[in-house]
Amino acid sequence: MKYAAEMFGTFVLVFAGLGTAVLAGGQVGNVGVALAFGLALMAMVFTVGPISGCHVNPAVTLAVAISRRMPISQALGYMAAQVVGATIASGVVLFIANGAPGGYNAALSGLASTGYGAHSPGHFSLAACFVAEMLLTLLLAGTVLGATDNRAPAGFAGIPIGLILTTIILAGIPVTNGSFNPARSIGPAIFAGGWALQQLWLFIVAPMAGGVLASGIYLGIRETAPMISTPQAEQALPSDQAERQAAR
């Protein structure tokens, strides 16, 4: 169930965000795309968070695993499910885009793939794109770790997590097209091919490095206390759960 939840959550995130970028980017602009990703993630935290933790991002899963909240074997299953969900979502977006008059050429238009150098929206260098993807992913993964800490207010994690994703995508779209999620980059690159696949390594390595840094900082600044899992932290407050049970 946890793997299915991660696949579904990642599908929703990528379908909503990538779909907005490809199908409506010209109408809503960068702010609209960032909001689509952020609001989709916020919704999924409340929807599948109690089941799997709603990582929907291999870099976040790596950060959680390094922080000793889940075993590595389970983390690998999460990552595989996330890539599958993102790939299916990218294929559905491409299918819909092809229904427009004249169709849609993923290889030519890029399917909102992430890139550096000539394929960066602002033509940023490889080094600049690497640092941006790494450090902005650090902000996302760090927020997830902190917002789901056992001392954070229970049941509210989706709000800061959705907001930080919106913020970093606003900052990152001009640099790389805004990924901070290897699964989100892998999905469209599979269909776009060419340069998107050639440059994909950066959008796997840099976010994963950001996840490692986030976990290191989190463990370094966190006072010793009993750890709880991410799904537990994202559940409703006990009083809310009691009310729901009574209403049934």
Backbone bond lengths (Angstrom), bond angles and torsions (degrees), N, CA, C in turn:
res aa  C-N    CA-C-N  psi(-1)  N-CA   C-N-CA  omega(-1)  CA-C   N-CA-C  phi
1 M - - - 1.457 - - 1.529 112.19 -
2 K 1.331 115.95 -38.31 1.461 119.08 -179.23 1.522 111.16 -63.63
3 Y 1.328 116.69 -41.59 1.465 119.56 -179.37 1.523 110.99 -67.90
4 A 1.334 116.01 -38.76 1.467 119.51 177.06 1.525 110.41 -64.12
5 A 1.329 116.59 -38.74 1.466 120.32 178.84 1.516 110.78 -64.39
6 E 1.327 117.22 -41.04 1.465 120.31 178.57 1.524 111.43 -65.92
7 M 1.329 116.44 -39.94 1.463 119.82 178.45 1.526 110.29 -64.36
8 F 1.331 116.30 -44.88 1.467 120.07 179.64 1.525 110.90 -64.71
9 G 1.327 117.05 -46.66 1.458 120.34 -179.19 1.515 112.22 -60.35
10 T 1.339 116.48 -41.56 1.463 119.82 178.56 1.515 111.23 -68.17
11 F 1.335 116.23 -37.65 1.469 119.93 176.02 1.523 110.25 -57.59
12 V 1.328 116.49 -48.71 1.467 120.35 -178.20 1.532 110.68 -62.56
13 L 1.334 116.70 -45.05 1.462 120.54 -179.85 1.525 111.55 -58.57
14 V 1.329 116.62 -50.12 1.467 120.80 -176.13 1.522 110.92 -73.00
15 F 1.317 117.13 -39.96 1.467 119.01 179.52 1.525 110.83 -62.41
16 A 1.344 116.61 -43.31 1.463 120.07 -179.01 1.523 111.21 -69.36
17 G 1.330 116.57 -48.53 1.462 119.88 -176.32 1.515 113.58 -73.13
18 L 1.337 116.33 -50.43 1.463 120.40 179.64 1.525 110.37 -66.00
19 G 1.340 115.45 -39.46 1.453 118.77 178.92 1.519 111.82 -61.63
20 T 1.327 117.04 -40.45 1.463 120.15 177.46 1.520 110.68 -64.00
21 A 1.335 116.84 -42.60 1.467 120.95 -179.13 1.523 111.64 -64.07
22 V 1.335 116.64 -44.37 1.469 120.77 -174.83 1.530 111.85 -80.63
23 L 1.321 116.89 -43.52 1.459 120.30 -172.35 1.516 114.03 -90.97
24 A 1.338 117.02 -26.69 1.469 119.18 -174.44 1.520 113.41 -134.89
25 G 1.325 117.13 10.95 1.464 120.25 -177.26 1.509 113.40 -56.75
26 G 1.315 116.89 -37.04 1.456 120.18 -179.91 1.514 113.57 -68.29
27 Q 1.312 116.71 -24.61 1.461 120.80 -179.28 1.529 112.47 -91.16
28 V 1.333 117.58 -38.00 1.474 120.12 -173.46 1.526 113.33 -101.20
29 G 1.327 117.83 -17.77 1.460 121.24 178.27 1.521 113.21 71.26
30 N 1.322 115.58 -173.07 1.463 121.46 -176.91 1.528 112.24 -63.36
31 V 1.330 116.50 -36.65 1.470 119.68 -179.78 1.523 109.85 -63.52
32 G 1.321 117.23 -42.28 1.460 120.84 179.31 1.512 112.29 -64.46
33 V 1.329 116.61 -40.51 1.469 120.43 178.58 1.518 110.24 -64.53
34 A 1.342 116.92 -45.65 1.462 120.63 179.79 1.523 111.11 -61.23
35 L 1.324 116.89 -41.81 1.458 120.56 178.50 1.525 111.75 -65.36
36 A 1.330 116.50 -36.55 1.468 119.53 178.89 1.526 110.60 -61.93
37 F 1.320 116.75 -45.78 1.465 120.19 177.92 1.527 110.85 -64.48
38 G 1.331 116.50 -47.91 1.456 120.42 -175.61 1.514 112.72 -65.25
39 L 1.331 117.39 -44.06 1.461 120.41 -179.32 1.526 111.36 -69.23
40 A 1.340 116.43 -35.79 1.464 119.41 177.29 1.519 110.52 -64.17
41 L 1.341 116.60 -42.72 1.459 119.52 178.90 1.523 110.80 -65.13
42 M 1.328 117.04 -42.81 1.462 120.40 178.65 1.528 110.53 -58.51
43 A 1.319 116.80 -44.49 1.458 120.86 179.80 1.518 111.43 -63.22
44 M 1.335 116.85 -41.24 1.458 120.25 -178.71 1.524 112.41 -70.06
45 V 1.331 117.88 -32.07 1.466 119.68 176.63 1.521 109.95 -59.81
46 F 1.324 116.76 -41.94 1.459 120.18 179.74 1.529 111.92 -76.72
47 T 1.340 116.81 -23.85 1.463 120.78 -175.78 1.525 112.33 -87.95
48 V 1.324 117.29 -54.78 1.475 120.47 -176.90 1.527 112.46 -108.12
49 G 1.338 117.14 -4.92 1.452 119.92 179.34 1.517 113.92 -54.63
50 P 1.344 119.08 -46.12 1.458 119.70 179.40 1.527 113.70 -64.16
51 I 1.337 117.50 -17.34 1.463 121.06 -179.13 1.528 111.34 -90.51
52 S 1.322 116.13 -51.92 1.472 119.99 -173.26 1.518 113.76 -120.66
53 G 1.332 117.75 -11.82 1.457 120.39 -172.85 1.506 112.62 96.99
54 C 1.342 117.19 -11.80 1.465 122.90 178.29 1.523 112.11 51.18
55 H 1.338 115.87 58.80 1.464 119.11 174.24 1.528 109.67 -72.92
56 V 1.333 115.91 -46.52 1.470 126.21 -179.00 1.529 112.45 42.26
57 N 1.320 116.97 31.08 1.459 122.24 -174.71 1.529 108.01 -165.36
58 P 1.341 118.42 116.82 1.467 120.03 -179.37 1.527 114.06 -56.97
59 A 1.333 117.95 -31.64 1.467 120.19 179.87 1.524 110.72 -68.98
60 V 1.321 116.95 -37.87 1.466 120.97 176.52 1.520 109.79 -68.31
61 T 1.327 117.05 -41.96 1.464 120.36 178.14 1.526 110.54 -60.29
62 L 1.320 117.35 -41.80 1.465 120.50 177.98 1.519 110.75 -62.25
63 A 1.324 117.14 -43.10 1.470 120.78 178.96 1.517 110.86 -61.97
64 V 1.332 117.28 -41.82 1.460 121.12 179.55 1.526 110.52 -65.15
65 A 1.340 116.41 -40.82 1.464 120.32 -179.37 1.528 111.08 -66.09
66 I 1.325 117.39 -43.69 1.462 120.86 179.35 1.523 110.40 -65.22
67 S 1.318 116.67 -30.16 1.468 121.09 178.40 1.528 112.22 -79.25
68 R 1.313 116.02 6.28 1.471 123.35 174.45 1.527 113.26 67.85
69 R 1.324 116.23 33.47 1.460 120.14 177.47 1.526 112.23 -100.65
70 M 1.333 118.36 -9.51 1.448 121.49 178.23 1.526 108.80 -157.34
71 P 1.337 118.41 151.37 1.466 120.81 178.88 1.534 111.91 -71.94
72 I 1.313 115.74 152.06 1.465 120.85 -179.03 1.522 110.95 -60.30
73 S 1.329 117.96 -38.62 1.465 120.24 -178.69 1.524 111.02 -60.27
74 Q 1.322 116.44 -41.25 1.470 120.11 177.62 1.520 110.67 -69.12
75 A 1.330 116.74 -36.79 1.463 120.77 179.33 1.526 110.60 -60.82
76 L 1.320 117.59 -40.35 1.469 120.69 179.44 1.532 110.72 -63.98
77 G 1.333 116.64 -38.66 1.459 119.98 176.23 1.513 112.04 -65.15
78 Y 1.342 116.69 -38.93 1.461 121.18 176.04 1.530 109.91 -59.55
79 M 1.329 116.29 -48.04 1.467 120.56 -176.81 1.519 111.27 -60.54
80 A 1.338 116.58 -43.22 1.464 120.06 178.95 1.529 110.52 -62.10
81 A 1.332 117.15 -43.84 1.462 121.06 179.58 1.522 111.17 -63.27
82 Q 1.319 117.40 -38.67 1.463 121.66 179.70 1.529 111.47 -64.50
83 V 1.323 116.53 -42.36 1.466 119.85 179.62 1.525 110.25 -65.69
84 V 1.321 116.95 -40.43 1.467 120.29 177.92 1.535 110.28 -62.13
85 G 1.327 116.62 -46.80 1.462 120.06 179.87 1.518 112.36 -60.54
86 A 1.334 116.59 -42.47 1.463 120.80 -179.76 1.521 111.65 -67.80
87 T 1.324 117.05 -36.52 1.462 120.79 -179.96 1.522 110.94 -68.54
88 I 1.330 116.64 -42.75 1.473 119.80 177.46 1.526 110.04 -62.52
89 A 1.327 116.61 -43.84 1.466 120.04 -179.96 1.522 111.22 -61.57
90 S 1.324 117.26 -41.66 1.467 121.11 179.52 1.520 110.67 -63.70
91 G 1.340 116.24 -40.44 1.458 119.93 178.06 1.516 111.95 -63.99
92 V 1.326 117.24 -38.70 1.473 120.77 178.91 1.528 110.62 -67.44
93 V 1.338 116.67 -41.58 1.466 119.94 177.23 1.527 110.16 -60.33
94 L 1.334 116.55 -43.17 1.459 120.54 179.58 1.523 110.70 -64.01
95 F 1.322 116.76 -40.85 1.467 120.75 178.46 1.525 110.81 -59.75
96 I 1.333 116.24 -45.71 1.470 120.17 179.63 1.529 110.36 -64.90
97 A 1.339 116.42 -44.09 1.470 120.27 -179.71 1.519 111.61 -60.75
98 N 1.319 116.68 -34.07 1.466 120.74 179.41 1.522 112.03 -69.08
99 G 1.325 117.22 -14.38 1.456 120.60 178.70 1.511 113.73 -80.87
100 A 1.317 117.24 -6.26 1.463 120.61 177.58 1.529 110.20 -75.91
101 P 1.333 117.36 156.70 1.469 119.31 176.83 1.534 110.68 -55.72
102 G 1.302 116.57 126.93 1.456 120.81 -178.91 1.506 113.66 88.16
103 G 1.337 116.97 -7.13 1.455 120.20 177.24 1.516 113.32 72.51
104 Y 1.326 115.16 -164.44 1.464 121.12 -177.83 1.518 108.21 -147.19
105 N 1.318 116.87 126.01 1.460 122.56 179.87 1.523 108.58 -100.18
106 A 1.332 117.30 104.76 1.464 121.08 -177.05 1.521 111.44 -63.85
107 A 1.337 116.74 -38.10 1.463 119.75 -179.05 1.525 110.94 -66.11
108 L 1.322 116.73 -35.66 1.461 120.98 -178.31 1.526 111.95 -83.10
109 S 1.319 116.69 -44.17 1.471 120.69 -175.68 1.522 113.11 -88.16
110 G 1.333 117.17 -19.54 1.457 120.31 172.88 1.511 116.56 92.88
111 L 1.326 120.09 -15.87 1.460 124.08 -179.74 1.535 111.18 51.89
112 A 1.326 115.79 41.07 1.472 122.54 179.73 1.519 112.43 56.13
113 S 1.336 116.27 32.91 1.470 120.41 177.60 1.513 110.14 -68.22
114 T 1.314 115.41 154.65 1.458 120.72 178.36 1.528 110.01 -88.01
115 G 1.348 116.19 146.01 1.454 119.08 -178.23 1.513 112.53 -157.22
116 Y 1.315 115.46 167.97 1.459 121.77 177.17 1.531 109.28 -129.33
117 G 1.320 116.28 168.81 1.457 120.21 -179.33 1.511 111.25 64.17
118 A 1.319 116.44 -126.56 1.459 121.38 -178.77 1.525 112.44 -64.10
119 H 1.324 116.83 -20.65 1.465 120.70 -177.70 1.523 112.77 -101.66
120 S 1.318 116.94 4.79 1.459 121.68 170.32 1.525 107.83 -79.85
121 P 1.329 119.07 136.60 1.472 119.82 179.48 1.529 112.48 -52.86
122 G 1.338 117.11 -37.14 1.461 120.90 178.64 1.510 113.24 -103.74
123 H 1.350 116.77 12.75 1.462 123.25 -179.53 1.536 112.38 56.77
124 F 1.332 115.45 41.40 1.454 120.50 176.89 1.526 109.75 -75.26
125 S 1.338 115.56 151.25 1.461 121.06 -177.37 1.519 111.92 -69.76
126 L 1.332 115.38 165.03 1.458 121.36 177.19 1.523 110.51 -56.29
127 A 1.322 117.29 -47.41 1.468 121.20 -177.96 1.522 111.51 -61.94
128 A 1.332 116.60 -43.05 1.464 120.40 179.81 1.522 110.94 -63.78
129 C 1.318 116.46 -41.74 1.465 120.52 -179.83 1.528 110.87 -67.10
130 F 1.327 116.75 -38.80 1.465 120.04 179.37 1.527 110.14 -62.41
131 V 1.327 116.21 -47.89 1.470 120.28 -178.67 1.526 110.40 -64.11
132 A 1.333 117.20 -41.40 1.467 120.39 179.79 1.523 110.83 -62.38
133 E 1.340 117.21 -47.67 1.461 120.13 -179.70 1.530 111.40 -63.72
134 M 1.311 117.33 -39.42 1.465 120.80 -178.20 1.519 111.62 -68.60
135 L 1.332 116.71 -50.39 1.463 119.71 -173.85 1.529 112.47 -74.89
136 L 1.309 117.93 -35.12 1.459 118.94 177.79 1.531 110.67 -71.85
137 T 1.346 117.10 -32.26 1.464 119.28 172.35 1.516 110.68 -66.04
138 L 1.327 116.57 -36.29 1.469 121.14 176.02 1.532 109.90 -56.05
139 L 1.327 117.22 -42.86 1.465 120.67 179.60 1.528 111.08 -63.19
140 L 1.327 116.39 -41.50 1.460 120.16 179.81 1.520 111.07 -66.52
141 A 1.343 116.47 -52.37 1.465 119.96 -177.63 1.522 111.08 -64.00
142 G 1.325 116.77 -38.54 1.460 119.98 178.07 1.521 111.88 -63.73
143 T 1.325 116.31 -38.42 1.466 120.01 177.82 1.528 110.74 -65.81
144 V 1.326 116.37 -41.41 1.464 119.55 178.28 1.531 110.23 -60.69
145 L 1.329 116.68 -46.74 1.465 120.04 -178.83 1.523 111.16 -62.89
146 G 1.320 117.17 -43.30 1.452 120.23 -178.61 1.512 113.44 -71.98
147 A 1.338 116.78 -42.75 1.462 120.86 -177.14 1.520 112.46 -68.83
148 T 1.348 116.97 -22.52 1.463 120.67 179.63 1.526 111.86 -105.52
149 D 1.316 116.98 11.54 1.462 121.12 174.87 1.525 108.95 -63.74
150 N 1.334 117.07 150.78 1.461 119.28 -177.11 1.526 113.20 -66.64
151 R 1.335 117.56 -12.97 1.463 119.76 177.89 1.525 112.93 -98.89
152 A 1.334 116.79 -2.42 1.472 120.32 175.74 1.524 109.30 -79.68
153 P 1.329 118.03 155.44 1.470 120.36 177.99 1.527 110.68 -57.77
154 A 1.312 117.12 122.00 1.464 121.15 -176.46 1.524 110.97 -69.96
155 G 1.326 114.91 142.25 1.451 120.36 174.29 1.510 116.46 87.83
156 F 1.348 117.22 -1.58 1.464 119.84 -176.67 1.536 113.21 -115.96
157 A 1.324 117.52 6.12 1.465 120.81 -172.44 1.524 112.95 -58.64
158 G 1.337 116.97 -32.44 1.463 119.41 -176.90 1.508 113.97 -60.70
159 I 1.325 117.48 -29.15 1.465 120.34 -176.07 1.533 111.58 -68.35
160 P 1.346 119.74 -56.74 1.472 118.11 178.43 1.519 113.27 -65.23
161 I 1.327 117.23 -32.85 1.469 119.42 -179.33 1.526 110.14 -67.00
162 G 1.335 117.09 -44.29 1.467 119.59 177.47 1.509 112.74 -64.94
163 L 1.329 116.35 -38.83 1.459 120.32 -179.43 1.526 112.24 -67.79
164 I 1.350 116.99 -39.58 1.469 118.37 -178.64 1.528 110.08 -69.64
165 L 1.340 117.94 -34.93 1.466 118.81 177.18 1.529 109.91 -65.00
166 T 1.318 117.03 -42.37 1.467 120.01 176.87 1.525 110.64 -58.17
167 T 1.320 116.60 -43.55 1.464 121.64 -177.34 1.516 112.16 -65.10
168 I 1.337 117.14 -47.55 1.470 118.94 -175.88 1.526 111.13 -71.60
169 I 1.331 117.73 -29.53 1.463 118.59 176.95 1.522 110.38 -70.72
170 L 1.328 117.54 -37.48 1.464 119.88 174.61 1.523 110.71 -58.19
171 A 1.344 116.25 -41.48 1.462 120.12 179.77 1.525 111.85 -73.18
172 G 1.347 116.92 -32.66 1.455 120.00 -171.15 1.509 117.25 -92.40
173 I 1.324 118.11 -19.46 1.467 119.46 -177.67 1.531 112.21 -56.08
174 P 1.333 120.32 -46.44 1.469 118.77 -179.85 1.529 113.41 -66.38
175 V 1.332 116.40 -20.68 1.469 119.64 -175.69 1.522 111.27 -89.53
176 T 1.340 117.34 -54.01 1.473 120.50 -174.30 1.527 113.55 -127.35
177 N 1.274 119.11 -3.78 1.465 126.69 -168.71 1.520 110.37 88.42
178 G 1.331 117.04 3.99 1.454 122.47 171.69 1.506 115.33 69.20
179 S 1.337 116.41 90.59 1.460 119.85 177.78 1.523 111.12 -112.54
180 F 1.351 116.29 -77.63 1.462 123.10 -178.53 1.524 110.43 60.20
181 N 1.335 114.69 25.82 1.456 122.20 -176.04 1.526 108.12 -160.37
182 P 1.334 118.77 106.63 1.463 119.75 -178.49 1.522 113.69 -55.92
183 A 1.327 117.83 -37.48 1.466 119.99 -179.86 1.526 111.09 -63.71
184 R 1.330 117.21 -41.45 1.458 121.51 179.21 1.519 111.26 -63.25
185 S 1.341 117.88 -31.41 1.460 121.41 178.19 1.521 112.06 -80.47
186 I 1.336 116.46 -37.76 1.467 120.22 -177.68 1.519 111.02 -65.19
187 G 1.338 117.25 -43.64 1.461 120.81 -175.90 1.519 114.08 -53.37
188 P 1.333 119.02 -61.47 1.476 119.12 -179.15 1.518 113.42 -67.51
189 A 1.338 118.59 -30.35 1.469 120.78 -179.43 1.521 111.39 -63.19
190 I 1.336 116.73 -33.95 1.462 120.08 178.70 1.522 110.89 -60.34
191 F 1.316 116.67 -38.46 1.469 120.75 -177.96 1.527 112.46 -86.50
192 A 1.323 117.23 -31.27 1.464 119.99 179.48 1.519 111.29 -76.97
193 G 1.343 116.77 -35.87 1.462 121.25 179.09 1.522 112.64 63.72
194 G 1.321 117.58 -159.33 1.462 123.03 174.70 1.508 114.00 50.71
195 W 1.327 116.30 -127.44 1.463 121.62 -176.10 1.526 112.33 -61.03
196 A 1.343 116.83 -32.02 1.469 119.94 -178.13 1.529 110.51 -63.00
197 L 1.323 116.83 -40.70 1.462 120.26 176.73 1.529 111.62 -72.43
198 Q 1.338 116.35 -37.42 1.463 119.84 179.99 1.527 111.99 -63.82
199 Q 1.324 117.10 -35.11 1.465 120.95 -178.17 1.532 112.90 -94.93
200 L 1.315 116.85 1.38 1.459 120.44 -174.61 1.523 113.00 -61.77
201 W 1.323 117.80 -30.83 1.466 120.75 -176.81 1.526 111.90 -52.24
202 L 1.343 116.26 -40.95 1.466 119.52 -177.05 1.530 110.83 -62.85
203 F 1.334 116.07 -36.83 1.460 120.13 -174.63 1.534 112.16 -86.05
204 I 1.319 114.95 4.11 1.459 121.73 167.14 1.527 109.46 -103.10
205 V 1.327 115.89 -50.26 1.468 120.65 -174.69 1.528 112.08 -68.11
206 A 1.336 117.80 -48.07 1.469 120.60 -175.08 1.529 112.40 -63.69
207 P 1.350 119.97 -48.30 1.468 118.15 177.52 1.524 112.85 -62.67
208 M 1.338 116.88 -38.51 1.465 118.84 179.07 1.529 110.66 -64.06
209 A 1.335 116.45 -37.72 1.462 119.91 175.76 1.524 110.29 -63.88
210 G 1.326 116.94 -38.25 1.460 120.78 176.37 1.514 111.94 -62.87
211 G 1.330 116.89 -38.19 1.454 120.79 177.17 1.516 111.99 -64.72
212 V 1.339 116.31 -40.20 1.469 120.90 177.60 1.521 110.33 -63.58
213 L 1.325 116.65 -45.61 1.468 120.45 179.23 1.529 111.09 -61.97
214 A 1.315 116.59 -41.84 1.466 120.04 -179.47 1.518 110.98 -61.58
215 S 1.322 117.26 -43.68 1.459 119.80 -179.54 1.515 110.98 -66.47
216 G 1.350 116.92 -37.81 1.463 120.13 178.00 1.519 111.86 -63.39
217 I 1.330 116.45 -44.28 1.467 120.50 178.87 1.521 110.29 -65.55
218 Y 1.326 116.23 -44.45 1.471 120.73 -179.27 1.523 111.32 -59.51
219 L 1.335 116.60 -47.04 1.462 120.05 -179.87 1.529 111.24 -67.04
220 G 1.333 115.72 -29.97 1.459 119.69 -179.06 1.517 113.63 -73.55
221 I 1.334 116.88 -32.14 1.467 119.54 -175.75 1.523 112.78 -101.11
222 R 1.307 116.71 -11.39 1.460 120.31 -176.44 1.524 110.51 -82.64
223 E 1.326 116.74 131.50 1.456 120.47 174.63 1.517 109.46 -72.80
224 T 1.331 116.09 147.71 1.451 120.69 -178.80 1.522 110.26 -62.19
225 A 1.322 115.24 127.02 1.468 121.76 178.43 1.513 107.40 -162.06
226 P 1.319 118.75 160.64 1.460 120.58 179.96 1.525 111.12 -58.35
227 M 1.330 116.63 133.49 1.451 122.06 178.43 1.520 110.00 -84.06
228 I 1.320 116.49 147.02 1.457 121.38 169.98 1.514 107.53 -126.29
229 S 1.326 115.57 161.56 1.455 119.28 -178.84 1.520 110.70 -75.99
230 T 1.325 115.76 160.53 1.459 120.27 178.06 1.530 112.26 -62.58
231 P 1.352 120.17 -42.48 1.466 118.79 177.27 1.519 112.97 -59.03
232 Q 1.340 117.48 -38.98 1.459 119.75 178.30 1.522 110.99 -61.44
233 A 1.319 116.86 -41.69 1.461 121.04 -177.38 1.523 111.95 -67.66
234 E 1.342 117.00 -26.78 1.452 120.51 -176.20 1.525 113.10 -93.45
235 Q 1.340 117.43 -0.02 1.453 119.89 177.38 1.527 110.50 -74.47
236 A 1.311 115.20 164.21 1.462 120.30 178.29 1.522 110.24 -68.64
237 L 1.314 114.95 161.75 1.456 120.23 176.32 1.529 110.15 -61.14
238 P 1.357 118.21 150.52 1.468 120.52 179.64 1.528 113.22 -53.19
239 S 1.339 117.80 -38.12 1.461 120.56 178.99 1.522 111.38 -64.09
240 D 1.349 115.59 -39.55 1.468 119.44 177.93 1.521 110.91 -65.47
241 Q 1.344 116.34 -41.77 1.460 120.31 179.67 1.523 110.60 -62.96
242 A 1.347 117.56 -40.34 1.459 121.40 179.31 1.521 111.00 -63.34
243 E 1.336 116.25 -39.95 1.458 120.14 179.51 1.529 111.15 -64.50
244 R 1.355 115.05 -40.30 1.469 119.02 179.69 1.521 110.88 -65.16
245 Q 1.351 116.75 -41.09 1.458 119.82 179.54 1.534 110.87 -64.93
246 A 1.335 116.75 -39.77 1.449 120.98 -178.94 1.528 111.65 -66.13
247 A 1.332 115.34 -30.66 1.461 120.11 -177.36 1.523 112.66 -76.98
248 R 1.339 115.62 -17.14 1.468 118.71 -176.77 1.536 111.73 -77.76
